[in-house]
Amino acid sequence: MSEYRFPYQDALFVLNDLVGLEQICHQAGLDEFAEGLGEAVLDEAAKLGEEQLAPLNRVGDLNGATLADGNVQQTEGFSEAYQQFCEGGWPSLAGNPEFEGQGLPLSLSVAVNEIWQSANLGWALCPLLTQGAIEAIETHGSEELQNTYLPKLISGEWTGTMNLTEPDAGTDLAALKTRAVPEGDHYRITGQKIFITWGDHQMTDNIVHLVLARLPDAPVGVKGISLFAVPKFMLDAEGNVTDQRNDVAPVALEHKLGIHGSPTCVMSFGDNGGAVGYLVGAENNGLACMFTMMNDARQAVGLQGLAISERAYQQALAYAKDRIQGTLRDGSRISIIKHPDVRRMLLQMKSGTQAMRALAYVARAEADSAKNAQDEETKAIHHARTELYTPIVKGWMTELSQELTYLAVQVHGGMGFIEETGVAQHYRDARILTIYEGTTGIQALDLIGRKTLTDKGAALSALFEEIKADLDGINSEAMSAIVKAVYSALDDADVARKWVLENGAKDPAAAGAASVNFMMLLGYLCGGWLMVKSAAIAEGKLGAPDADKDFLESKIVCARFFAEQLLPRTGALLKAMQSGGEAVMALSEDQF
């Protein structure tokens, strides 16, 4: 097992030179924090991640959570790490100051979250889901609900969950059966939910479950869904936790391929009369509330794709440097990092993680820009960009993580297949990322439908214009081949956009068949754009007296590799799109 080290230098490069963290701080009225904020925060976060969370990653994989007497017991050491996490103020980093949050930029918090996810993916899922609950209650909850729950959730004193899926209702939420019956100032919730991440544990005094359910007179389908906050323990009149357990409990733990340290629960509501729940938002408006949670969670899961790939890359790199295999002509033995194909795999991992980091941070910064906008028009522009980025971040980055964690195993050769080496854990843990919070296919349909056809490609065209403007502004001869490759990918993407607009509405089957290829094409385009932009910035810094030439030159080489080895995929993806859905729909069910 290799140690985890946060890629501090690359993260700061993206935050300072691509995202413009200092400018975002000024826009948010955080002038006193603008200079040096990223360095100070990331340095402290890295210590917690590297020294406390990372050593527990393997522990959680080998000794997952257990269930006994209606209570989940988390992996040994997880609770102590969580207390350190809260004592450091990390849960409240980007929280709303009205509810005791620190109000720092989301673009900084995404870099901090990368640390937690790389260090210990299973553990870090707990605060990730809490953030979704915070977003839903802050956006849709009543003032009373906000004042009762948000300070505790933002501080990390309580955690939150998302209870959406049921045995007969996965993606198809119209089939949801959990019931909510009005009773005075609350509702009684009955039903069962499955796949509930961190549905129970003993790390905090309370857990707030956000639960989708139907009212007795609700309309059929998704228009009849409401959202409820259901606490594990009941509160007194002052909002303090009592020892009265609500009628909600875990009844089973799933046995999973990976993320063993994260308890995935089957939750039962109302076995003894009905769990007490409180309406979040308006009745029958649960779908809108759910998407508030989902959009935040989807970008966070995309970040997990980066995080697990980074962890896998570091382990593969350490192994490649240490593993002696092969002989030079003079008889001297060499490590496998000298082998060209191993170097290819490592560079694919390195360039892939850098492209994902750039996209994840830049995408999250759009939420800061929307929040800090001075007028509604500007706010709408940044909100539309956030909406556009979300399925690309979630879909492309998690799919790419499958390839990069696979390469980490491949670098290890036969030892990668041996569990004791530890690299297989990253491969197993990554597998869930393309599934939860909406599968890759769901992300792609969201992108092609809500994010492209609905606005007739307007948000996409605005992104393409920005990419073209950036490319037009790079005049370096050394960058010309990379720039040309991104121009070519941009041309592919524009042809794909036009194809979607021409064919998407009139032929749903063709749109559905093309959707994943469309999403992946846009992912590679965004990655290539940000890589060449980074390379141009790095080239401009090379002449500085204090320049770190090794780092800056590696940025340029990684951009070149991405352009030569990964960007050409856009052409093949476009051709696959243009073939339409004929072959996809040609076979009958019996012919499969």
C-alpha positions as CSV (number, residue, x, y, z in Angstrom):
1,M,0.0,0.0,0.0
2,S,1.3,3.5,-0.9
3,E,0.8,6.6,1.2
4,Y,-1.6,9.3,-0.1
5,R,-0.2,12.8,-0.7
6,F,-2.6,15.5,-1.9
7,P,-1.4,17.0,-5.2
8,Y,-1.1,20.4,-3.6
9,Q,0.8,22.1,-6.4
10,D,-1.6,21.1,-9.2
11,A,-4.7,21.9,-7.1
12,L,-3.3,25.4,-6.4
13,F,-2.5,25.9,-10.0
14,V,-6.1,25.1,-11.0
15,L,-7.6,27.3,-8.2
16,N,-5.3,30.3,-8.8
17,D,-4.7,30.2,-12.5
18,L,-7.8,28.6,-14.0
19,V,-10.5,29.3,-11.5
20,G,-9.3,32.7,-10.2
21,L,-9.9,32.0,-6.5
22,E,-8.7,35.4,-5.5
23,Q,-11.2,37.2,-7.8
24,I,-14.0,35.0,-6.5
25,C,-13.1,35.9,-2.9
26,H,-13.3,39.6,-3.8
27,Q,-16.6,39.1,-5.5
28,A,-18.0,37.4,-2.4
29,G,-16.8,40.3,-0.2
30,L,-14.0,38.1,1.4
31,D,-11.2,40.6,0.6
32,E,-9.4,39.8,3.8
33,F,-9.1,36.1,2.8
34,A,-8.3,36.6,-0.9
35,E,-4.5,36.4,-0.8
36,G,-3.2,33.0,0.4
37,L,-6.5,31.5,1.4
38,G,-6.1,28.4,-0.8
39,E,-2.6,27.7,0.5
40,A,-3.6,27.9,4.1
41,V,-6.8,25.9,3.9
42,L,-5.4,23.2,1.7
43,D,-2.3,22.7,3.8
44,E,-4.4,22.0,6.9
45,A,-6.9,19.9,5.1
46,A,-4.1,17.8,3.6
47,K,-2.7,17.0,7.0
48,L,-6.1,15.6,8.2
49,G,-6.6,13.6,5.0
50,E,-3.0,12.2,4.7
51,E,-2.4,11.5,8.4
52,Q,-5.8,10.5,9.8
53,L,-8.2,9.5,7.0
54,A,-5.9,7.8,4.5
55,P,-4.6,5.1,6.9
56,L,-8.2,4.2,7.7
57,N,-9.1,3.5,4.0
58,R,-7.8,0.0,4.0
59,V,-9.2,-0.6,7.4
60,G,-12.7,0.2,6.2
61,D,-12.3,-2.0,3.2
62,L,-11.3,-5.0,5.3
63,N,-13.6,-4.3,8.2
64,G,-16.8,-2.7,7.1
65,A,-19.7,-1.6,9.1
66,T,-21.9,-4.1,11.0
67,L,-25.6,-4.2,12.0
68,A,-26.9,-5.5,15.3
69,D,-30.1,-4.7,17.3
70,G,-31.3,-2.1,14.8
71,N,-28.0,-0.1,15.0
72,V,-25.1,0.2,12.5
73,Q,-21.6,0.2,14.0
74,Q,-19.2,2.0,11.8
75,T,-15.6,0.8,11.1
76,E,-13.3,1.3,14.1
77,G,-11.5,4.6,13.9
78,F,-14.1,6.3,11.7
79,S,-15.8,8.0,14.6
80,E,-12.6,9.5,16.0
81,A,-11.7,10.7,12.6
82,Y,-15.1,12.3,12.2
83,Q,-14.8,14.1,15.5
84,Q,-11.4,15.6,14.3
85,F,-13.1,16.6,11.1
86,C,-15.8,18.5,13.0
87,E,-13.4,20.0,15.5
88,G,-11.4,21.5,12.6
89,G,-14.5,23.2,11.3
90,W,-14.3,21.4,8.0
91,P,-18.1,20.6,7.6
92,S,-19.0,24.3,7.8
93,L,-16.3,25.5,5.3
94,A,-18.7,26.7,2.6
95,G,-21.8,26.8,4.8
96,N,-24.2,29.7,5.0
97,P,-23.0,32.2,7.7
98,E,-26.7,32.7,8.6
99,F,-26.6,29.2,10.0
100,E,-23.1,29.3,11.5
101,G,-21.2,28.4,8.3
102,Q,-18.0,30.0,7.3
103,G,-19.2,31.1,3.9
104,L,-16.0,30.4,2.0
105,P,-16.1,29.8,-1.7
106,L,-17.5,26.5,-3.1
107,S,-14.5,26.5,-5.5
108,L,-12.2,26.1,-2.5
109,S,-14.4,23.5,-0.8
110,V,-14.3,21.3,-3.9
111,A,-10.5,21.1,-3.6
112,V,-10.8,20.3,0.1
113,N,-13.4,17.6,-0.7
114,E,-11.0,16.1,-3.2
115,I,-8.7,15.4,-0.2
116,W,-11.4,13.6,1.8
117,Q,-12.5,11.5,-1.2
118,S,-9.0,10.5,-2.2
119,A,-8.0,9.7,1.3
120,N,-11.0,7.6,2.3
121,L,-13.8,7.3,-0.2
122,G,-16.1,5.2,2.0
123,W,-15.7,7.5,5.1
124,A,-16.1,10.7,3.0
125,L,-19.5,9.6,1.6
126,C,-21.0,10.6,5.0
127,P,-20.3,14.3,4.8
128,L,-21.0,14.3,1.1
129,L,-24.6,13.2,1.6
130,T,-25.0,15.6,4.4
131,Q,-24.3,18.5,2.0
132,G,-27.2,17.4,-0.2
133,A,-29.5,17.5,2.8
134,I,-28.3,21.0,3.6
135,E,-28.9,22.2,0.1
136,A,-32.4,20.9,0.0
137,I,-33.5,22.3,3.4
138,E,-31.8,25.7,2.8
139,T,-33.4,26.0,-0.7
140,H,-36.8,24.6,0.0
141,G,-37.4,24.3,3.8
142,S,-39.5,26.6,6.0
143,E,-37.7,29.1,8.2
144,E,-38.5,26.9,11.2
145,L,-37.1,23.8,9.5
146,Q,-33.9,25.8,8.5
147,N,-33.4,27.1,12.0
148,T,-33.9,23.7,13.6
149,Y,-31.7,21.6,11.3
150,L,-29.2,23.7,9.4
151,P,-26.9,24.8,12.2
152,K,-26.4,21.2,13.3
153,L,-26.0,19.8,9.8
154,I,-23.6,22.6,8.8
155,S,-21.5,22.1,11.9
156,G,-21.4,18.3,11.4
157,E,-23.0,17.7,14.7
158,W,-25.7,15.8,12.8
159,T,-25.4,14.1,9.4
160,G,-28.0,13.8,6.6
161,T,-29.1,11.1,4.2
162,M,-31.0,10.9,0.9
163,N,-33.8,8.3,0.9
164,L,-35.1,8.0,-2.7
165,T,-34.8,4.5,-4.0
166,E,-37.2,1.6,-3.2
167,P,-37.2,-2.0,-4.2
168,D,-39.6,-1.3,-7.1
169,A,-38.6,2.3,-7.7
170,G,-35.1,3.1,-8.8
171,T,-34.7,5.6,-11.6
172,D,-38.5,5.3,-12.1
173,L,-39.6,7.4,-9.1
174,A,-43.2,7.4,-10.4
175,A,-43.4,3.9,-9.0
176,L,-42.6,5.1,-5.4
177,K,-44.8,3.6,-2.7
178,T,-43.6,5.2,0.6
179,R,-46.6,6.9,2.2
180,A,-46.9,10.2,4.2
181,V,-50.1,10.8,6.2
182,P,-50.8,14.3,7.7
183,E,-51.0,14.4,11.5
184,G,-51.1,17.9,13.0
185,D,-47.9,19.8,12.3
186,H,-46.1,16.7,11.0
187,Y,-46.6,13.6,8.9
188,R,-46.4,9.9,9.5
189,I,-44.1,8.1,7.1
190,T,-44.3,4.4,6.3
191,G,-42.4,2.4,3.7
192,Q,-39.0,1.0,2.9
193,K,-36.0,2.5,1.2
194,I,-32.9,0.7,-0.2
195,F,-29.3,1.7,-1.1
196,I,-29.2,4.4,1.7
197,T,-25.6,5.5,2.1
198,W,-24.7,6.0,5.7
199,G,-28.3,5.4,6.6
200,D,-27.2,4.7,10.2
201,H,-24.1,5.0,12.4
202,Q,-23.0,6.1,15.9
203,M,-20.7,9.0,15.0
204,T,-23.3,11.8,15.7
205,D,-26.2,12.4,18.1
206,N,-28.7,12.5,15.3
207,I,-29.2,11.7,11.6
208,V,-31.7,13.7,9.4
209,H,-33.2,11.5,6.7
210,L,-34.6,13.3,3.7
211,V,-37.3,11.0,2.4
212,L,-39.4,11.0,-0.7
213,A,-43.0,9.8,-0.1
214,R,-46.6,10.2,-1.4
215,L,-49.5,11.9,0.3
216,P,-52.9,10.0,0.4
217,D,-54.4,12.3,-2.2
218,A,-51.3,12.9,-4.3
219,P,-51.5,12.9,-8.1
220,V,-50.2,9.8,-9.8
221,G,-46.6,9.8,-11.2
222,V,-43.7,12.0,-10.3
223,K,-46.0,15.0,-9.8
224,G,-47.3,13.4,-6.6
225,I,-44.0,13.1,-4.7
226,S,-43.2,15.1,-1.6
227,L,-40.0,15.5,0.5
228,F,-39.8,15.0,4.2
229,A,-37.2,15.5,6.9
230,V,-37.3,12.5,9.3
231,P,-34.9,12.7,12.3
232,K,-33.5,9.5,13.8
233,F,-34.2,10.9,17.3
234,M,-37.0,13.2,18.2
235,L,-36.3,16.8,19.3
236,D,-37.7,18.7,22.2
237,A,-39.3,22.2,21.9
238,E,-35.9,23.9,21.8
239,G,-34.7,21.7,19.0
240,N,-32.4,19.5,21.2
241,V,-32.1,15.8,20.7
242,T,-34.0,13.6,23.1
243,D,-33.6,9.9,23.8
244,Q,-36.9,9.1,22.0
245,R,-36.1,7.1,18.9
246,N,-38.2,7.9,15.8
247,D,-39.9,5.0,14.0
248,V,-37.1,4.5,11.5
249,A,-34.3,1.9,11.6
250,P,-31.9,0.0,9.4
251,V,-33.0,-3.5,8.8
252,A,-30.2,-4.8,6.6
253,L,-26.8,-3.8,5.3
254,E,-25.9,-4.5,1.6
255,H,-22.8,-6.7,0.8
256,K,-21.1,-4.7,-1.9
257,L,-18.3,-4.9,-4.4
258,G,-16.5,-1.9,-2.9
259,I,-16.8,1.1,-0.5
260,H,-17.0,-1.4,2.3
261,G,-16.4,1.3,4.9
262,S,-19.6,3.0,3.9
263,P,-22.7,1.4,5.3
264,T,-25.3,1.0,2.6
265,C,-28.6,0.4,4.4
266,V,-32.1,-0.9,3.9
267,M,-34.2,1.6,5.9
268,S,-37.6,0.8,7.3
269,F,-40.0,3.7,8.2
270,G,-43.1,3.2,10.2
271,D,-42.9,-0.4,11.5
272,N,-44.6,0.8,14.8
273,G,-47.1,3.3,13.7
274,G,-45.3,5.7,11.4
275,A,-42.1,7.7,11.5
276,V,-42.6,11.4,12.3
277,G,-41.5,13.6,9.3
278,Y,-41.7,17.3,8.4
279,L,-42.5,18.6,5.0
280,V,-39.7,20.2,3.0
281,G,-41.0,22.6,0.5
282,A,-44.5,22.4,-0.9
283,E,-46.7,19.3,-1.0
284,N,-46.2,17.3,-4.3
285,N,-43.1,19.3,-5.1
286,G,-40.6,16.7,-3.9
287,L,-39.1,16.2,-7.4
288,A,-37.8,19.7,-7.5
289,C,-36.4,19.3,-4.0
290,M,-34.8,16.1,-5.0
291,F,-33.0,17.7,-7.9
292,T,-31.6,20.3,-5.6
293,M,-30.0,17.5,-3.6
294,M,-29.1,15.5,-6.7
295,N,-27.3,18.2,-8.6
296,D,-25.0,18.9,-5.7
297,A,-24.4,15.2,-5.2
298,R,-23.8,14.6,-8.9
299,Q,-21.0,17.0,-9.1
300,A,-19.6,15.6,-5.8
301,V,-19.7,12.1,-7.3
302,G,-17.9,13.3,-10.4
303,L,-15.2,14.7,-8.0
304,Q,-15.0,11.2,-6.5
305,G,-14.1,9.9,-10.0
306,L,-11.1,12.3,-9.9
307,A,-10.3,11.5,-6.3
308,I,-10.1,7.7,-6.7
309,S,-8.2,8.0,-9.9
310,E,-5.6,10.2,-8.2
311,R,-5.2,7.7,-5.3
312,A,-4.9,4.9,-7.8
313,Y,-2.3,6.8,-9.9
314,Q,-0.2,7.5,-6.8
315,Q,-0.1,3.9,-5.9
316,A,0.7,2.8,-9.5
317,L,3.5,5.4,-9.7
318,A,5.1,4.2,-6.5
319,Y,5.0,0.6,-7.6
320,A,6.4,1.4,-11.0
321,K,9.4,3.2,-9.4
322,D,10.0,0.3,-7.0
323,R,9.3,-2.8,-9.1
324,I,12.5,-4.1,-10.7
325,Q,11.8,-5.9,-13.9
326,G,13.9,-6.0,-17.0
327,T,17.6,-5.6,-18.0
328,L,19.4,-3.1,-20.1
329,R,22.1,-4.0,-22.6
330,D,24.8,-3.4,-20.1
331,G,23.2,-5.9,-17.7
332,S,21.9,-3.4,-15.2
333,R,18.4,-4.1,-13.8
334,I,15.7,-1.5,-14.2
335,S,12.4,-0.5,-12.6
336,I,9.3,-0.9,-14.7
337,I,8.8,2.9,-15.0
338,K,11.6,2.7,-17.6
339,H,9.4,0.6,-19.8
340,P,7.6,2.7,-22.5
341,D,4.2,1.0,-22.1
342,V,4.2,1.5,-18.4
343,R,5.1,5.2,-18.9
344,R,2.2,5.4,-21.4
345,M,-0.2,4.1,-18.8
346,L,1.1,6.4,-16.0
347,L,0.9,9.4,-18.3
348,Q,-2.6,8.5,-19.3
349,M,-3.5,8.4,-15.6
350,K,-1.6,11.7,-14.8
351,S,-3.1,13.6,-17.7
352,G,-6.6,12.2,-17.1
353,T,-6.6,13.2,-13.5
354,Q,-5.3,16.7,-14.3
355,A,-8.1,17.2,-16.9
356,M,-10.7,16.0,-14.4
357,R,-9.4,18.2,-11.7
358,A,-9.5,21.2,-13.9
359,L,-13.1,20.5,-15.0
360,A,-14.3,19.7,-11.5
361,Y,-12.9,22.9,-10.0
362,V,-14.0,25.1,-12.9
363,A,-17.5,23.6,-12.9
364,R,-17.9,24.2,-9.1
365,A,-16.7,27.8,-9.5
366,E,-19.7,28.5,-11.7
367,A,-21.9,28.1,-8.6
368,D,-19.8,30.8,-6.9
369,S,-20.2,33.1,-9.8
370,A,-23.9,32.6,-9.8
371,K,-24.1,33.3,-6.1
372,N,-22.0,36.4,-6.3
373,A,-23.7,37.8,-9.5
374,Q,-24.8,41.4,-9.3
375,D,-27.8,41.0,-11.6
376,E,-30.3,38.4,-12.6
377,E,-29.0,38.0,-16.1
378,T,-25.5,37.2,-15.1
379,K,-26.8,34.9,-12.4
380,A,-28.9,33.0,-15.0
381,I,-25.8,32.6,-17.3
382,H,-23.7,31.0,-14.6
383,H,-26.6,28.9,-13.4
384,A,-27.1,27.6,-16.9
385,R,-23.4,26.7,-17.1
386,T,-23.6,24.9,-13.8
387,E,-26.6,22.9,-15.1
388,L,-24.7,22.1,-18.3
389,Y,-21.5,21.0,-16.6
390,T,-23.2,18.8,-14.0
391,P,-24.0,15.7,-16.2
392,I,-20.6,16.0,-17.9
393,V,-18.8,16.2,-14.6
394,K,-20.7,13.3,-13.2
395,G,-20.9,11.1,-16.3
396,W,-17.5,11.7,-18.1
397,M,-15.4,11.8,-15.0
398,T,-16.8,8.7,-13.4
399,E,-16.5,6.7,-16.7
400,L,-12.9,7.9,-17.1
401,S,-12.2,6.8,-13.6
402,Q,-13.1,3.2,-14.6
403,E,-10.3,3.3,-17.2
404,L,-7.7,5.0,-15.0
405,T,-8.2,2.7,-12.0
406,Y,-8.1,-0.2,-14.4
407,L,-4.7,1.1,-15.6
408,A,-3.5,1.3,-12.0
409,V,-4.1,-2.5,-11.6
410,Q,-2.5,-3.1,-15.0
411,V,0.7,-1.3,-14.0
412,H,1.0,-3.7,-11.1
413,G,0.7,-6.7,-13.4
414,G,-0.2,-9.9,-11.5
415,M,0.3,-8.2,-8.2
416,G,-2.6,-5.8,-9.0
417,F,-4.9,-8.8,-8.9
418,I,-3.8,-9.7,-5.4
419,E,-5.9,-7.9,-2.7
420,E,-3.0,-7.5,-0.3
421,T,-1.4,-5.1,-2.7
422,G,-4.3,-2.7,-2.2
423,V,-4.7,-1.3,-5.6
424,A,-7.7,-3.5,-6.4
425,Q,-9.6,-1.6,-3.7
426,H,-9.5,1.5,-5.8
427,Y,-10.8,-0.4,-8.9
428,R,-13.6,-1.9,-6.8
429,D,-14.5,1.4,-5.1
430,A,-14.6,3.3,-8.4
431,R,-17.2,0.9,-9.9
432,I,-20.1,2.4,-8.0
433,L,-19.4,5.9,-9.2
434,T,-21.1,5.4,-12.7
435,I,-24.2,4.0,-10.9
436,Y,-25.3,6.0,-7.9
437,E,-26.9,9.5,-8.1
438,G,-28.1,8.5,-11.5
439,T,-26.3,6.1,-13.9
440,T,-24.2,7.2,-16.8
441,G,-27.2,6.7,-19.1
442,I,-29.3,9.0,-16.9
443,Q,-26.7,11.7,-17.0
444,A,-26.5,11.5,-20.7
445,L,-30.2,11.7,-21.2
446,D,-30.3,14.7,-18.9
447,L,-27.6,16.3,-21.0
448,I,-29.2,15.7,-24.3
449,G,-32.7,16.5,-23.1
450,R,-32.9,19.1,-20.4
451,K,-29.5,20.7,-21.0
452,T,-29.5,20.8,-24.8
453,L,-32.9,20.3,-26.5
454,T,-34.8,22.3,-23.9
455,D,-32.8,25.6,-24.6
456,K,-32.1,24.6,-28.2
457,G,-28.4,24.3,-27.5
458,A,-28.0,27.9,-26.2
459,A,-25.9,27.0,-23.1
460,L,-23.8,24.6,-25.2
461,S,-23.2,27.3,-27.8
462,A,-22.1,29.8,-25.1
463,L,-19.6,27.2,-23.9
464,F,-18.3,26.6,-27.4
465,E,-17.8,30.3,-27.9
466,E,-15.8,30.6,-24.7
467,I,-13.6,27.6,-25.8
468,K,-13.0,29.1,-29.2
469,A,-12.1,32.5,-27.7
470,D,-9.6,30.9,-25.4
471,L,-8.0,28.9,-28.3
472,D,-7.9,32.0,-30.5
473,G,-6.0,33.8,-27.7
474,I,-3.1,31.2,-27.6
475,N,-0.5,32.4,-30.1
476,S,2.4,30.2,-28.9
477,E,4.1,28.2,-31.7
478,A,5.0,25.5,-29.1
479,M,1.3,25.1,-28.3
480,S,0.1,25.0,-32.0
481,A,-0.3,21.3,-32.3
482,I,-2.2,21.0,-29.0
483,V,-4.4,24.0,-30.0
484,K,-5.1,22.4,-33.4
485,A,-6.2,19.2,-31.7
486,V,-8.7,21.0,-29.4
487,Y,-10.0,23.0,-32.4
488,S,-10.7,19.7,-34.1
489,A,-12.5,18.3,-31.0
490,L,-14.5,21.6,-30.9
491,D,-15.5,21.1,-34.5
492,D,-16.6,17.5,-33.7
493,A,-18.6,18.8,-30.7
494,D,-20.4,21.5,-32.8
495,V,-21.4,18.9,-35.4
496,A,-22.7,16.7,-32.6
497,R,-24.7,19.6,-31.2
498,K,-26.3,20.3,-34.6
499,W,-27.1,16.6,-35.0
500,V,-28.8,16.5,-31.6
501,L,-30.9,19.5,-32.4
502,E,-31.9,18.1,-35.8
503,N,-32.6,14.6,-34.7
504,G,-33.2,14.6,-30.9
505,A,-36.8,15.7,-30.8
506,K,-38.1,13.8,-33.8
507,D,-36.4,10.5,-33.1
508,P,-36.2,9.8,-29.3
509,A,-34.6,6.4,-29.9
510,A,-31.7,8.0,-31.9
511,A,-31.2,10.6,-29.2
512,G,-31.2,7.9,-26.5
513,A,-28.7,5.8,-28.5
514,A,-26.4,8.7,-29.1
515,S,-26.6,10.3,-25.6
516,V,-23.7,8.6,-23.9
517,N,-21.4,9.2,-26.8
518,F,-22.5,12.8,-26.9
519,M,-21.7,13.2,-23.2
520,M,-18.3,11.5,-23.5
521,L,-17.4,13.7,-26.5
522,L,-18.2,16.8,-24.5
523,G,-16.2,15.5,-21.6
524,Y,-13.1,15.0,-23.7
525,L,-13.6,18.4,-25.3
526,C,-13.8,20.2,-21.9
527,G,-10.8,18.2,-20.6
528,G,-8.7,19.1,-23.7
529,W,-9.8,22.8,-23.5
530,L,-8.7,23.2,-19.9
531,M,-5.5,21.2,-20.5
532,V,-4.4,23.4,-23.3
533,K,-5.4,26.5,-21.4
534,S,-3.3,25.2,-18.5
535,A,-0.4,24.5,-20.7
536,A,-0.4,28.0,-22.2
537,I,-0.4,29.4,-18.6
538,A,2.4,27.1,-17.6
539,E,4.5,28.1,-20.6
540,G,4.0,31.8,-19.7
541,K,5.3,31.1,-16.2
542,L,8.4,29.3,-17.3
543,G,10.5,32.4,-17.6
544,A,9.9,33.6,-14.1
545,P,12.9,33.5,-11.8
546,D,11.2,31.4,-9.2
547,A,9.5,29.0,-11.7
548,D,9.2,25.4,-10.9
549,K,10.3,24.1,-14.3
550,D,9.7,20.5,-13.6
551,F,6.1,21.1,-12.6
552,L,5.4,23.6,-15.4
553,E,7.0,21.4,-18.1
554,S,5.1,18.4,-16.9
555,K,1.8,20.4,-17.3
556,I,2.7,21.1,-20.9
557,V,3.7,17.4,-21.6
558,C,0.4,16.2,-20.0
559,A,-1.6,18.6,-22.2
560,R,0.3,17.3,-25.3
561,F,-0.4,13.7,-24.3
562,F,-4.0,14.3,-23.7
563,A,-4.3,16.0,-27.1
564,E,-2.5,13.3,-28.9
565,Q,-3.9,10.2,-27.1
566,L,-7.3,11.1,-25.7
567,L,-8.8,13.9,-27.7
568,P,-8.9,11.9,-31.0
569,R,-11.7,9.9,-29.3
570,T,-14.1,12.7,-30.1
571,G,-14.0,11.8,-33.8
572,A,-15.0,8.2,-33.1
573,L,-17.7,9.3,-30.7
574,L,-19.2,11.6,-33.3
575,K,-19.3,8.9,-35.9
576,A,-21.0,6.6,-33.5
577,M,-23.6,9.3,-32.8
578,Q,-24.3,9.9,-36.4
579,S,-24.9,6.2,-37.1
580,G,-28.2,6.8,-35.3
581,G,-30.2,4.3,-33.2
582,E,-31.0,1.8,-36.0
583,A,-28.7,-1.0,-34.9
584,V,-29.5,-0.3,-31.2
585,M,-33.2,-0.8,-31.8
586,A,-32.9,-3.4,-34.6
587,L,-33.1,-6.6,-32.5
588,S,-36.2,-7.9,-30.8
589,E,-36.0,-8.8,-27.2
590,D,-35.9,-12.5,-28.1
591,Q,-32.9,-11.9,-30.4
592,F,-30.7,-10.6,-27.6
